[in-house]
Amino acid sequence: MSQSSMHDDRELTSPSRTVILVGRTGNGKSATGNSILGRKAFKSRASSSSGVTTTCELQSAVLKDGQIINVIDTPGMFDFSYGSELMRKCINLAKDGIHAILVVFSVRTRFTQEEEAALRSLENFFGSKIKDYMIVVFTGGDELETNDETLEDYLGRGCPQPLKAILTSCHNRYVLFDNKTKDETKKAKQLQQLLSLVNTVMLQNDGRPYTGDTSPELQIESRLKEATSILEQKLAEEHAARLEAEKNEQKISNDIIPQLAAQVKEAKKESDKLHKQLAEARDNPWGRILRDRLPWCPYL
């Protein structure tokens, strides 16, 4: 039995749930968001050759049981052509953190290497902890029903190994959605299955939402900005001391100047160390992410 039919009956006191939708353009992210919210909150009709969604967007709804659900829709699989600033915006939209990452696939299309690579990018940016928050949502339930198939049938007939690995990494948390159905009973059932999985994720993480604080890139960026700020401050202090010394016709060897020069040297050493870490990342697949996040960094 898949975990899509399992849930934990323990209560969670969090007043709301925030989920984020990620997946390839055309897999049905926005339509799934609409199904969760119970209204057409997101545009899901394709525009020319690309999907409508070009930025992160948050919409909320109050469910029948009074629970608040916040849904964040994103561009196709965090398309990096929009800049990695997009990821920061997604995290910022989730003010209380992200309770679950909904990775959306469609049973109508083949799982591609592009999706596999994008998921690795997602994990690299957010950190390996992201797997603890992932739930896989398969869309196209209406097509399987037409073919008289179940999701287990679909997964059993040639499920690619990378997709199996993804399902295993998130402990087989998956659910099937039919975003075209008019059957209110079916709508309620698939939503309840998803919410049960979200509750399971929250319980397994002790109720702590994901905030992105563990991302190595975010840690390096924070440390680098702090080091750069300190360096700029020390340089300004040293420059001011030298001007004061010249103004008063004092020798450059005043005690304060060597002391400040030593502090500048130490601050520059730390800054250079962090710059080197980022420069080394330039040649790996995530270098582009870092350069987008740090346009002011001359080393990138």
C-alpha positions as CSV (number, residue, x, y, z in Angstrom):
1,M,0.0,0.0,0.0
2,S,1.4,3.4,-0.9
3,Q,1.7,6.1,1.7
4,S,-0.8,8.1,-0.2
5,S,-3.5,6.2,1.6
6,M,-2.0,6.5,5.0
7,H,-2.1,9.3,7.6
8,D,-1.4,9.9,11.3
9,D,-4.3,10.7,13.5
10,R,-2.3,12.8,16.0
11,E,-3.3,16.4,16.1
12,L,-1.2,19.3,14.9
13,T,-1.8,22.7,16.4
14,S,-0.4,24.8,13.5
15,P,-3.2,27.1,12.4
16,S,-2.3,26.9,8.7
17,R,-0.4,24.8,6.1
18,T,1.8,26.3,3.5
19,V,2.7,24.2,0.5
20,I,4.8,25.1,-2.6
21,L,4.2,23.6,-6.1
22,V,7.2,22.8,-8.2
23,G,7.4,20.9,-11.5
24,R,7.9,21.1,-15.2
25,T,5.8,23.6,-17.2
26,G,2.7,21.7,-18.5
27,N,2.6,19.2,-15.6
28,G,-0.4,20.8,-14.1
29,K,1.0,22.8,-11.1
30,S,-1.4,25.7,-11.3
31,A,-4.4,23.4,-12.0
32,T,-3.4,21.4,-8.9
33,G,-3.2,24.6,-6.9
34,N,-6.7,25.5,-8.0
35,S,-7.9,22.0,-7.0
36,I,-6.4,22.4,-3.5
37,L,-7.9,25.9,-3.1
38,G,-11.2,25.0,-4.5
39,R,-11.3,27.9,-6.9
40,K,-9.5,29.2,-10.0
41,A,-6.9,31.2,-8.2
42,F,-4.0,30.5,-10.6
43,K,-3.9,30.8,-14.3
44,S,-3.2,27.4,-15.8
45,R,-3.9,28.0,-19.5
46,A,-0.7,27.9,-21.7
47,S,0.3,31.2,-23.2
48,S,2.1,30.8,-26.6
49,S,4.9,28.2,-26.1
50,S,5.3,28.6,-22.4
51,G,3.2,28.3,-19.2
52,V,1.5,31.4,-17.7
53,T,3.4,31.3,-14.4
54,T,6.5,33.4,-14.6
55,T,6.9,34.3,-11.0
56,C,6.0,33.0,-7.5
57,E,2.5,33.6,-6.4
58,L,0.7,32.8,-3.2
59,Q,-3.0,32.2,-2.8
60,S,-4.9,31.1,0.3
61,A,-8.2,29.5,1.2
62,V,-10.1,28.5,4.3
63,L,-11.1,24.8,4.1
64,K,-14.4,23.4,5.3
65,D,-12.8,22.3,8.6
66,G,-11.6,25.8,9.2
67,Q,-7.9,25.1,8.4
68,I,-6.1,27.7,6.3
69,I,-4.1,26.4,3.3
70,N,-1.5,28.6,1.6
71,V,-0.4,27.5,-1.9
72,I,2.6,29.0,-3.6
73,D,2.8,28.4,-7.4
74,T,6.1,28.7,-9.2
75,P,7.5,28.8,-12.8
76,G,8.4,25.6,-14.5
77,M,10.7,23.5,-12.1
78,F,12.2,26.8,-10.7
79,D,13.3,27.8,-14.2
80,F,16.7,29.5,-13.5
81,S,16.2,31.8,-16.5
82,Y,14.1,33.9,-14.2
83,G,17.0,34.3,-11.8
84,S,17.6,32.5,-8.5
85,E,16.2,35.6,-6.8
86,L,13.0,33.7,-7.5
87,M,13.8,31.1,-4.9
88,R,14.4,33.8,-2.3
89,K,11.0,35.2,-3.1
90,C,9.3,31.8,-2.7
91,I,10.9,31.4,0.8
92,N,9.9,35.0,1.7
93,L,6.3,34.4,0.6
94,A,6.1,31.5,3.1
95,K,6.4,33.8,6.2
96,D,5.9,30.9,8.6
97,G,8.0,28.4,6.6
98,I,7.1,25.7,4.1
99,H,5.2,22.7,5.4
100,A,5.5,20.6,2.3
101,I,7.0,20.7,-1.2
102,L,4.6,19.3,-3.8
103,V,6.6,18.0,-6.8
104,V,4.2,17.7,-9.6
105,F,4.5,15.1,-12.4
106,S,2.0,14.2,-15.1
107,V,1.0,10.7,-16.1
108,R,0.5,12.1,-19.6
109,T,4.2,12.8,-20.2
110,R,7.4,10.9,-19.8
111,F,9.7,11.6,-16.9
112,T,12.7,13.4,-18.4
113,Q,16.4,13.9,-17.6
114,E,15.6,17.6,-17.4
115,E,13.2,17.0,-14.5
116,E,15.8,14.8,-12.8
117,A,18.5,17.5,-13.2
118,A,16.1,20.2,-12.0
119,L,15.2,18.2,-8.9
120,R,18.9,17.8,-8.1
121,S,19.2,21.6,-8.5
122,L,16.3,22.0,-6.1
123,E,18.0,19.8,-3.5
124,N,21.4,21.5,-4.0
125,F,19.9,24.9,-3.4
126,F,17.6,24.1,-0.5
127,G,19.8,21.3,1.0
128,S,19.3,17.6,1.3
129,K,16.8,18.2,4.1
130,I,14.3,19.2,1.4
131,K,13.5,15.5,0.8
132,D,11.9,15.3,4.3
133,Y,9.3,17.7,3.1
134,M,8.6,16.4,-0.4
135,I,5.3,14.9,-1.6
136,V,4.9,13.8,-5.2
137,V,1.6,14.7,-6.9
138,F,0.7,12.9,-10.1
139,T,-1.8,14.7,-12.3
140,G,-3.9,13.2,-15.2
141,G,-6.0,11.0,-13.0
142,D,-8.8,11.4,-15.6
143,E,-6.6,9.7,-18.3
144,L,-5.8,6.8,-16.1
145,E,-9.5,6.4,-15.3
146,T,-10.3,6.4,-19.0
147,N,-7.8,3.7,-19.6
148,D,-9.2,1.8,-16.6
149,E,-5.8,2.0,-14.8
150,T,-4.8,2.8,-11.2
151,L,-1.7,4.9,-10.3
152,E,0.0,1.7,-9.1
153,D,-0.6,0.2,-12.6
154,Y,1.0,3.2,-14.1
155,L,4.0,3.1,-11.8
156,G,4.4,-0.6,-12.3
157,R,4.6,-0.6,-16.1
158,G,8.0,0.8,-16.7
159,C,8.4,3.4,-14.0
160,P,11.9,4.9,-14.7
161,Q,14.6,4.3,-12.1
162,P,15.2,8.0,-11.3
163,L,11.5,8.4,-10.6
164,K,11.5,5.3,-8.4
165,A,14.5,6.9,-6.6
166,I,12.6,10.1,-6.0
167,L,9.6,8.2,-4.6
168,T,11.8,6.2,-2.3
169,S,13.7,9.3,-1.1
170,C,10.4,10.8,0.0
171,H,9.2,7.5,1.6
172,N,6.6,6.9,-1.1
173,R,4.5,9.9,-0.3
174,Y,2.5,10.4,-3.4
175,V,-1.1,11.1,-4.5
176,L,-3.0,11.1,-7.7
177,F,-5.0,14.2,-8.8
178,D,-7.8,14.6,-11.4
179,N,-7.9,18.3,-11.9
180,K,-10.7,18.1,-14.5
181,T,-13.3,16.2,-12.5
182,K,-16.6,17.7,-11.6
183,D,-17.3,15.0,-9.0
184,E,-17.3,16.7,-5.6
185,T,-16.8,13.5,-3.8
186,K,-13.6,12.7,-5.8
187,K,-12.4,16.3,-5.3
188,A,-12.8,16.0,-1.5
189,K,-11.2,12.6,-1.4
190,Q,-8.0,13.5,-3.3
191,L,-7.7,16.7,-1.3
192,Q,-8.0,14.8,2.0
193,Q,-5.4,12.3,0.8
194,L,-3.0,15.2,0.1
195,L,-3.7,17.0,3.4
196,S,-3.1,13.7,5.3
197,L,0.3,13.5,3.7
198,V,1.1,17.1,4.5
199,N,0.2,16.3,8.2
200,T,2.4,13.2,8.0
201,V,5.3,15.4,6.8
202,M,4.7,17.9,9.6
203,L,4.6,15.2,12.2
204,Q,7.8,13.5,10.9
205,N,9.5,16.9,11.1
206,D,8.2,17.6,14.7
207,G,5.9,20.3,13.3
208,R,8.8,22.4,12.2
209,P,8.3,24.0,8.7
210,Y,11.1,24.2,6.2
211,T,12.7,27.7,6.2
212,G,15.7,27.2,3.9
213,D,18.1,28.1,6.7
214,T,20.2,25.0,6.2
215,S,21.0,25.8,2.5
216,P,24.8,25.9,2.1
217,E,24.5,28.6,-0.5
218,L,22.4,30.8,1.7
219,Q,24.9,30.3,4.6
220,I,27.9,31.3,2.3
221,E,26.0,34.3,1.0
222,S,25.1,35.5,4.5
223,R,28.7,35.0,5.8
224,L,30.1,36.7,2.7
225,K,27.8,39.7,3.0
226,E,28.7,40.1,6.7
227,A,32.5,39.8,5.9
228,T,32.2,42.3,3.1
229,S,30.4,44.8,5.4
230,I,33.1,44.5,8.0
231,L,35.8,44.9,5.4
232,E,34.2,48.0,4.0
233,Q,33.8,49.5,7.5
234,K,37.5,48.8,8.4
235,L,38.7,50.3,5.1
236,A,36.6,53.4,5.7
237,E,38.0,53.7,9.2
238,E,41.6,53.3,8.0
239,H,41.1,55.8,5.2
240,A,39.6,58.4,7.7
241,A,42.5,57.9,10.1
242,R,45.0,58.5,7.3
243,L,43.3,61.6,6.2
244,E,43.2,62.9,9.8
245,A,47.0,62.1,10.1
246,E,47.8,64.0,6.9
247,K,45.6,66.9,8.0
248,N,47.5,67.2,11.3
249,E,50.8,66.6,9.6
250,Q,51.4,63.5,11.7
251,K,53.5,60.6,10.7
252,I,51.8,57.7,9.0
253,S,53.1,55.4,11.7
254,N,50.6,56.6,14.3
255,D,49.5,53.8,16.5
256,I,45.9,53.9,15.3
257,I,46.8,53.4,11.6
258,P,48.9,50.2,11.9
259,Q,46.2,48.8,14.2
260,L,43.4,49.6,11.7
261,A,45.6,48.2,8.9
262,A,45.9,44.9,10.7
263,Q,42.2,44.8,11.1
264,V,41.7,45.5,7.4
265,K,44.1,42.7,6.6
266,E,42.3,40.2,8.8
267,A,38.9,41.2,7.4
268,K,40.1,41.0,3.8
269,K,41.5,37.5,4.5
270,E,38.1,36.3,5.6
271,S,36.4,37.9,2.7
272,D,38.9,36.4,0.3
273,K,38.4,33.0,1.8
274,L,34.6,33.2,1.2
275,H,35.1,34.6,-2.3
276,K,37.3,31.7,-3.1
277,Q,34.6,29.2,-2.0
278,L,32.2,30.9,-4.4
279,A,34.8,31.1,-7.2
280,E,35.3,27.3,-6.9
281,A,31.6,26.9,-7.3
282,R,31.7,28.7,-10.6
283,D,32.7,25.6,-12.5
284,N,30.0,23.3,-11.1
285,P,26.3,23.2,-12.1
286,W,25.4,25.5,-9.3
287,G,27.8,28.3,-10.2
288,R,25.1,30.0,-12.3
289,I,22.8,30.1,-9.2
290,L,25.5,31.8,-7.1
291,R,26.3,34.3,-9.8
292,D,22.6,35.2,-10.1
293,R,22.3,35.6,-6.3
294,L,25.5,37.6,-6.0
295,P,25.8,39.9,-9.0
296,W,28.0,42.3,-6.9
297,C,30.7,39.6,-6.4
298,P,33.6,40.3,-8.8
299,Y,34.9,36.7,-8.4
300,L,31.9,35.3,-10.1
